[in-house]
């Protein structure tokens, strides 16, 4: 009976996590469209500290979409472990990248498409090998885990790092370094996921008829979640306003997922009872996602598509083989002789430059 119930919860959490990714991926596009409209109107941009986006309906549509995604995400954490829900956030990268190419004219080249595919494959591997978290059924048990010295140290470090980034690093480098604002969102997001997990347990207890609202931990988690989410929205807006959406989304996913997995491992001790193959599978899946994100980020300005691949291979073959195309072959076709001679001269000059020939001197 418990196994059937666990599988049922797993399926519910999986569907909710996938729905969340679709809503969140679309929210990035709606918010970016709203911010671009404000920029065209000459309003103070969010990246400069402006809040004119609060009057833009597209931004609010994006916020509502993100809210729907977060609600689905919230519910998913109540039914499934964080190490299942969080990696599926890679789907939001795919949704955002595809929609941005249609609605924001942000081109997604071949490397980006391969990166999206690798992100999905890596997430799938992580889901298959996801560790099982320790069962936490009540707020009292959650309170005991939150008081664990390991988690207290982790949470303290997160708060200190966030404050340094917000008040010291952000004003100096936030406009030029994409990692500053995204790191703030990501590390604080790890704490927000812990709050969501605790509130999910509280809601389950509430439906069971227990006096959850009288428990002080419920209100502490709710207040902490409001503060964390507000901070995430603020700095995510700044990152989206300054940098390319197709880059912000995947980098945010990588750092956020790393933070959540670390926090979840410390809080729920998920890695203690894992088999060696599951550990290897989880790490390999995450590394695959990172490679995919790297392809999305490192080659974003390279205008390269699948249609260019045969032409590139032909050029590389000609350069590697030098002047294997003989003049005999060229003059056998009079109508193409001039074109062939041009090819020979160009390949010879290319070969000369590559080999560092001194004949030019």
Steps between C-alpha positions, in 0.01 A plus 500: 500500500780741591685419176187569296448826684863596447477432125178702482668793674798464267279531190315801640828672586640422154199651316496806722874554451467482121206741502700734719787506251268594214344789691833628630670473160221706344514757781856598406381594151202703619710688753773573246243629250362733765846628594585562134182701453592715797850553361353625171283746695807642673406389852769432757609143448478232766874440468554859617268461798178620336159349578299625202434137406232495769281701258557266204229235445735264313729491801201418721397225258849358535477528876166316501648231277795466734259495793306213342827319442612558856167375634538182294859479618387553858254214472760278330737535796220383727465174305853426379859546624690814405753299301219393267324835468797733467683333206180514295548875499716436192175487305453870573836560329374324189165683504665838553762445229245393241252777579772766505599404147141554385390804703823682590701434181778350711655246266560150628783345298594135460712501813209638698264231371750229591539665841124487557495132405788420735326686782190286454700176481699592810182581691350165398806315631481693826132412542573131443779496759348752743574420865218430742461764768429419864129505569378816672130483584443769762607857577663377819728273298571787260585724794749242626671484159515879463678513836770258384846664538595418141197681359542794739858550376386470136215750544731745679754484217225555241377812681853641538591437135170652384550816706855543367379461141208739551680783681865467391538314171167589336541879481849461348469207262128421465468690170786314330524155661203271436583277796446763771121541487441139397704369792292709741180347358639149504647470849197665657286266290649206688354637822167572333476136389553388860221735608274365226569143606413585860182684401398208281523272803300756700223511238478120505461513877242776468285284271538219753333722761805584710540849659781607270422873517588499870847364431759784496710323235218541247513880524880507507511298178233715337676826587837362389349388170354846432837666565692249287260511205486883505878516487514243220246692288684829545843376397370270230331803342831683501680210337230464232506871424876514446589164347368267230204286610634180339814542711344611829262203511754214468760656729232563760393137467851361556582710807151468644496120455843467657390707799177304547669160472761607754237636737279193459791263560588682823142536622354159408820288495407365158845367405568282801327186372570532125658217302818568305324481162240754613770739618683468167175539307396811692840667464524403132154634429580830663832530314314431175268788581796728566654409162170579334481834678857575395412442135207738538718766657844476339386497136198728522649753254610242242267505199513129426213275391461148371481633144851645534654166604564346152650827373729524802618142451577566133703809587694310766575216256630742238720679750637172638572345162665810356485501121395140444257635243731483198513741214441204271155449655427867464592534134299195409196720563550824309189668627615450859870565451501853636310395811737209559809716460355740754450212741859383450644845558290556809590161650869553420500836672313352797748216524787746481362708783433196717847350444679829562674493160780753452445530126309823547825660622 
